[in-house]
Amino acid sequence: MILRATFENIYSIKDETQISFVAGKSNAHPSHVSRAEKRDDISVLKAGIVYGANASGKSNVIKAIALLQQIANGSFPQSKVEPFKLADTEEKNSKVEIEFKTKGKCFAYGMEFTIGGIKEEWLFEINSRTDKEVFTRKITAAGNEFTFGKVDGNEETFMLLKFIAHSTPSDSSFLSEYVRRNGKGLETIRMAKNWFADGLKIIFPSTRLQGISFLTENNEELQETTRSLLAYFNTGISDVRLYKIKKEDVNLSSDLLDNILSKAKNGKAYSMAATVGGEMLLFEVNANGGYEIYKQKAVHRNLTSGTEVVFDLSEESDGSIRLLDFIPMLIDLKQNEVDYLIDEIDRSMHPMLSQKILECYFSGLESGRDTQLIFSTHECNLLNLDLIRADEVWFVEKGKDGASHLTSLAEFKPREDVRKGYLLGRYGAIPFFAPISQLKW
């Protein structure tokens, strides 16, 4: 779960800016909070909503977190490193830090970097009162300089740790190198890395999740849950199923096929999903390296005869396809301790669907499971204190200097109709226009 994220000199963010999902003192919607159970624990919100006008920078908040995730997981995408451009800051380091909770522990992981690579990197184990260093890394002209917290192990363990540390290149995170090279002595690093790899899932408008039918194949309970959600959202789709397709009908590059078949190791069968020509396909590979290809299709019912009618997903609306991506997410959030960030949850969908997705998520919350759903949106009907907490809402607004600034709704202590107040501009983060008479065209 994300507790707090801090940004500086990245995308449209100039000065150090912070967004927090640490729960305030409000008693509203108690199921929305993962409450601190011990003195040093931190209470965390299970939801977050980010508002802002077009080009305000709300998507950049999620982009910056996604960038840190990508670097933490082992790659350094130079093309995605973009410092703030509307001031003399392009030569300064960019900074992103995330404080997060996983497996009952809280961490602060962050780094400073330029387009040329990482300059500083750090990981601390934190609680409400103290910070405990796991490692700190600085890159100087002489190379990597490291300090470590408590290392569990003998001298050999420490020597291996130092070797990994000092041979980590500037375009790789120590977090990923420690795990890749099977480091020892600082197992909290592995816990933090696993959260970035498996616990944090980020969805952009162009992202296609693994399809419903891939997730629920051979699981009747999940299939029934899927059918129930499809009916609830009134899509007209009664089911989503896998259908085998001919290999010659798939324009599959040799590189992608080699990548898929390269995972056939130790004589074990496996399956994996891949996007080919904009379609999500499932590849089932047997122990000998042979394979079959499947695609998911939507099943409707003829209302007159009751017979099933099968549609390609390309025949469905963009909104239906977007919703089909979110149903696996809702199932995942209900069953597992995972955290989802979604940019523009309302893209291509009816405004009421965003609210129903949020209500569906809230209905499945359990006190003992740490899950989190954070998204950006324009949908102002969600600004209802009967549905959400004030501290779950953040506004992003661009200042006169072109830089994005973040403000929590909780700072306004709202008691009135929040939706109406937002549309009237009381909280900012909406577009303002000159009178149409001034438009010269």
Summary of the structure (lengths in Angstrom):
residues: 441
radius of gyration: 23.8
end to end distance: 49.3
largest distance: 76.7
contacts: 1312
relative contact order: 0.15
helix: 31%
strand: 29%
